[in-house]
Amino acid sequence: MNNTLALLGGPAVIRKPIKSFNTIGDEELASVTEVMRSGVLSAYIGARGEAFMGGPRVRAFEKQAAEQFGVKHAIAVNSWTSGLIAAIGAIGLEPGDEVITTPWTMVATATAILHFNGIPVFADVDPETFNIDPACVENLIGPRTRAIVAVDIFGQSADMAALREISTRHGIKLLSDTAQAPGATTQDGKSTGTLADIGGFSLNYHKHIHCGEGGILVTNDDRYARRLQLIRNHAEAVIDTNDPEELSNMLGYNFRMGEIEAAIASEQLKKLGANIAGRQRAVKQFNAGLASLKGLKTPKVAPGNTHVYYIYGMTCDFASLGVTRTRVIEALRAEGVPGLISGYQNIHLIPMFRNRIAYGTQGFPWTSPYASRDITYAPGLCPVAEKLHNETFLGINICLNDYGPADVALVVEAFHKVWSQLGALQATAA
Ligand SMILES: *Cc1c(COP(=O)(O)O)cnc(C)c1O
């Protein structure tokens, strides 16, 4: 058998691409056809009346989602980015208020805060779960801290018990971005997202379930539900109060989901359980296959959590292997392993935060009179997240492919092959 690495001219382990993930089937086709035949592709009206809450498909989807996630209110929106913006508005953020979140997320978590002129403050992450570290959150709380936005990164819940304790003690709100963990559970089987004051999920093409673009907000709070529904649909046109607290942040957005998207999302929601079970099966096989590899740590599931594996997130002590992460990834890619990711994110270090340029060029809101202290962003702010990103994190984007047992076996074989040839990899490094 020729064990030469594909990177060095040998035959690749995976020679046929692993099937792409696709959950759109006859069920979605049938429900979309029905909507098309009805001629009503969106029934929203931005004025007072029943149609303010959307059409029949949107409402049916919301009812179904509320039941499935075990929450009082589910509110459909046209993207989870819209959902995050609505959530920040709904809690009544004031300009200059600080909101603590994680640098390991997609930018929308942090920019949603800026949309209402709040100031994002980044807390470091846990080195094993990659979720926001409650101890770091505690250290960052100041007189103007108004909320925490936890992110259930890669498919498992952040430590909501610890975060809730902190939020209660300091009288601040707790939100959650559960874009990557729909259907995961925590704390006695409760759905991720529902333990926050407001949480929610993304329905974009790259997530577990999708309708092209979409999102769903969840909350058990009646007042927040009403404010979210208002912000979704041009609140200022219909809101009937003079109370400044209720009028605040009721700006003219259109975050409405269409009937076609809602019809697709309803079918997708029914498939979530099977989708998760498939990923968990593949991960069991990945874990068993990769556990023995030197320096490599397979994903940790925190006690009390179930994990739905948006990304299969590992760490590796590459220094102990004597080769760089870049070199190992090159070798794995050459063997045909799909979806490999080296670091993840360090949102606090992207140019807009480093330079504090959001609205205009003058540093608003950070340098405005609304800000109560000087919040800056620089390397060293989140050392755990930075080390993971720069050196030790290795992930597989397992949401991209439909992994059967034979596919996982090949990926595992490719890892073993690369690990058996570390010497050759080192000797040939540029
Ligand atoms: C995908 C994602 C979002 C944004 O969701 P969209 O529906 O694409 O707007 C926000 N946060 C996280 C963590 C995500 O993964």
Ligand as a Chemical Component Dictionary entry (heavy atoms), coordinates in Angstrom:
data_LIG
# 
_chem_comp.id                   LIG 
_chem_comp.type                 NON-POLYMER 
_chem_comp.pdbx_formal_charge   0 
_chem_comp.three_letter_code    LIG 
# 
loop_
_chem_comp_atom.comp_id 
_chem_comp_atom.atom_id 
_chem_comp_atom.alt_atom_id 
_chem_comp_atom.type_symbol 
_chem_comp_atom.charge 
_chem_comp_atom.model_Cartn_x 
_chem_comp_atom.model_Cartn_y 
_chem_comp_atom.model_Cartn_z 
_chem_comp_atom.pdbx_ordinal 
LIG C1 C1 C 0 -25.527 32.391 10.997 1  
LIG C2 C2 C 0 -25.315 33.151 12.227 2  
LIG C3 C3 C 0 -25.896 34.414 12.433 3  
LIG C4 C4 C 0 -26.650 35.169 11.367 4  
LIG O1 O1 O 0 -27.795 34.511 10.923 5  
LIG P1 P1 P 0 -28.443 34.942 9.509  6  
LIG O2 O2 O 0 -29.744 34.201 9.484  7  
LIG O3 O3 O 0 -27.497 34.511 8.447  8  
LIG O4 O4 O 0 -28.640 36.398 9.503  9  
LIG C5 C5 C 0 -25.698 35.033 13.645 10 
LIG N1 N1 N 0 -24.973 34.458 14.612 11 
LIG C6 C6 C 0 -24.390 33.265 14.460 12 
LIG C7 C7 C 0 -23.606 32.680 15.581 13 
LIG C8 C8 C 0 -24.511 32.571 13.252 14 
LIG O5 O5 O 0 -23.908 31.401 13.089 15 
# 
loop_
_chem_comp_bond.comp_id 
_chem_comp_bond.atom_id_1 
_chem_comp_bond.atom_id_2 
_chem_comp_bond.value_order 
_chem_comp_bond.pdbx_ordinal 
LIG C1 C2 SING 1  
LIG C2 C3 SING 2  
LIG C2 C8 DOUB 3  
LIG C3 C4 SING 4  
LIG C3 C5 DOUB 5  
LIG C4 O1 SING 6  
LIG O1 P1 SING 7  
LIG P1 O2 DOUB 8  
LIG P1 O3 SING 9  
LIG P1 O4 SING 10 
LIG C5 N1 SING 11 
LIG N1 C6 DOUB 12 
LIG C6 C7 SING 13 
LIG C6 C8 SING 14 
LIG C8 O5 SING 15 
# 
